[in-house]
Amino acid sequence: MGKTSLIEQVLGELSRGRPVVPSVKLDLNVVHDAESLEERIRDGAARLGVSLMPQGKKHRAALLSAFQAFAPELSVGGPGLSLRLRAPEAVAPGISDVLLALDEVAGSYVRRGVMVLDEFQQITSLTYGASKFTLEGAIRHAVERARHITYVFSGSERRLLQEMFEQPDRPLYRHCEKMTLKRIDQTDYQTFLDRASEARWGRLFPSTLTELIMASTFRHPYYVNALCSRLWDLARQPTEDEVRVTWETIAKQDEALVSYLVRNLSATQRAMLVGIALAGSIEHPTGRSFLASLRLSTSTGNVAKDVLEDNDLIRYTEEGRWELVDPIMQAYIRRVHAQ
């Protein structure tokens, strides 16, 4: 699973448990300014507040009381109860207040709830107040006082998230437990593919095919799923040639996107990306010999490496080496370089 799949799985299990733990998941990719962030959090708090409330009109008073600063309005429609909260006068205090009110709601009903803020690193691009960390501070104010709401902060740009939670000058420094999702191990994939193969074709999945799939996809969850979903449409277990042809089809479909990303890098960033792609993996991308082969200076090489890492184009593997994150990007670079 990737992070989104894992979160969805856990939230689904919580919703089916006893007692039920309701949740709301907010994708912050759609926010473009501080006001849209506040609006999204306020809407999420309202939805989760309604989910926390037990059935029956007698329970509505506690909900309305907790959110009274936001002039709450309950309405009944096709989907059921919905809660509308008025926008606050100031964004940052409003974010803190609405999240604290949500925690009060959960406490009133002696329940727990979960709020997921996905692509949380997006708020670093939003400006508000005298400090660029004001919005992080507003969220921290509520998170550190929460007793009944659990917050999950997730994102795909690992470097930015690490800075938010691991730099001492940031408001959320050491305020959360960290979970880093590494690439799923090949042995775990083999166990899963064996079960799926037996269910589909009545026999175990050959390890040679698993190795080919892992080598092609870099064990990237998205591409493993994309490749295997097509292979499992076949009436019989695939051959190695069918795996290769299917992967080439997927690669061609995504090639336009990766070529656009490569073209829009600076010359030094592109040089380093191409160098790592052609090598397969590099132990020291800012080492003297590797930079010399690219005709890059130490200073420009360090900057290029940091930018590529920030943009999640290269990653540090469990084996202690640097490689491209996207297998199709590597295949594209190698094909173009060979022409």
Long-range contacts (C-beta under 8 A, 24 or more apart in sequence): 1-184, 1-221, 2-181, 2-221, 2-222, 3-154, 3-156, 3-181, 4-118, 4-154, 5-221, 6-181, 7-116, 7-118, 7-152, 7-154, 11-114, 11-116, 14-114, 19-111, 21-111, 21-112, 21-113, 21-114, 22-48, 22-51, 22-52, 22-111, 22-113, 22-114, 23-48, 23-51, 23-113, 23-114, 23-115, 23-116, 24-48, 24-51, 24-113, 24-114, 24-115, 24-116, 25-116, 25-118, 26-115, 26-116, 26-117, 26-118, 27-118, 27-119, 28-117, 28-118, 28-119, 28-120, 28-122, 28-123, 29-118, 29-119, 29-122, 31-122, 31-123, 31-126, 32-126, 33-126, 33-127, 34-91, 34-92, 34-126, 34-127, 34-128, 34-135, 35-91, 37-91, 37-95, 37-123, 37-126, 37-135, 38-87, 38-88, 38-91, 38-94, 38-95, 39-87, 41-95, 41-98, 41-99, 41-117, 42-70, 42-85, 42-87, 42-88, 42-94, 42-95, 42-98, 43-85, 44-115, 45-85, 45-98, 45-99, 45-101, 45-102, 45-115, 46-72, 46-82, 46-83, 46-84, 46-85, 47-82, 47-83, 48-102, 48-113, 48-115, 48-149, 49-83, 49-101, 49-102, 49-105, 50-80, 50-81, 50-82, 50-83, 51-113, 52-105, 52-106, 52-109, 52-111, 52-113, 53-81, 53-105, 53-109, 54-109, 59-109, 62-105, 62-108, 62-109, 63-105, 63-108, 65-108, 66-101, 66-102, 66-104, 66-105, 66-108, 67-98, 67-101, 67-105, 69-97, 69-101, 70-97, 70-98, 70-101, 91-128, 91-135, 91-138, 92-128, 92-129, 92-134, 92-135, 92-137, 92-138, 93-138, 95-135, 95-138, 95-139, 95-142, 96-138, 96-139, 96-141, 96-142, 99-139, 99-142, 99-143, 99-146, 99-149, 100-141, 100-142, 100-145, 102-149, 103-142, 103-145, 103-146, 103-147, 103-148, 103-149, 106-148, 106-149, 107-147, 107-148, 111-148, 112-148, 112-149, 112-150, 113-148, 113-149, 113-150, 114-149, 114-150, 114-151, 114-152, 115-149, 115-150, 115-151, 115-152, 116-151, 116-152, 116-154, 117-151, 117-152, 117-153, 117-154, 118-154, 118-155, 119-154, 119-155, 119-156, 120-153, 120-154, 120-155, 120-161, 120-164, 121-155, 121-157, 121-160, 121-161, 121-164, 122-155, 124-160, 124-163, 124-164, 133-170, 133-171, 136-164, 136-170, 136-171, 136-172, 137-171, 139-171, 139-172, 140-171, 140-172, 140-175, 143-172, 143-175, 143-176, 144-175, 151-176, 156-312, 157-310, 157-311, 157-312, 158-312, 159-306, 159-309, 159-310, 159-312, 160-310, 182-318, 183-218, 183-219, 183-220, 183-221, 183-317, 183-318, 184-219, 184-221, 184-224, 185-219, 186-210, 186-211, 186-214, 186-219, 189-213, 189-214, 189-219, 189-224, 193-228, 196-228, 196-232, 197-237, 200-232, 200-237, 201-236, 201-237, 203-237, 205-237, 206-237, 208-240, 209-238, 209-240, 209-243, 212-240, 212-243, 212-244, 213-243, 216-243, 216-244, 216-247, 216-327, 217-247, 217-327, 218-323, 218-324, 218-325, 218-326, 218-327, 218-330, 220-325, 220-326, 220-327, 223-250, 223-327, 223-328, 226-250, 250-328, 251-328, 251-331, 251-332, 254-328, 255-328, 255-332, 258-326, 258-328, 258-329, 258-332, 259-332, 261-313, 261-329, 262-329, 262-332, 262-333, 265-308, 266-304, 266-307, 268-296, 268-300, 268-301, 268-303, 268-304, 269-304, 269-307, 269-308, 271-295, 271-296, 271-304, 272-296, 272-301, 272-304, 272-305, 272-308, 273-308, 273-313, 273-314, 273-324, 273-329, 273-333, 274-333, 274-337, 276-314, 276-322, 276-323, 276-324, 277-324, 277-329, 277-330, 277-333, 277-334, 278-333, 278-334, 278-337, 280-323, 280-330, 281-317, 281-319, 281-321, 281-322, 281-323, 282-321, 282-322, 282-323, 283-320, 283-321, 283-322, 285-314, 285-322
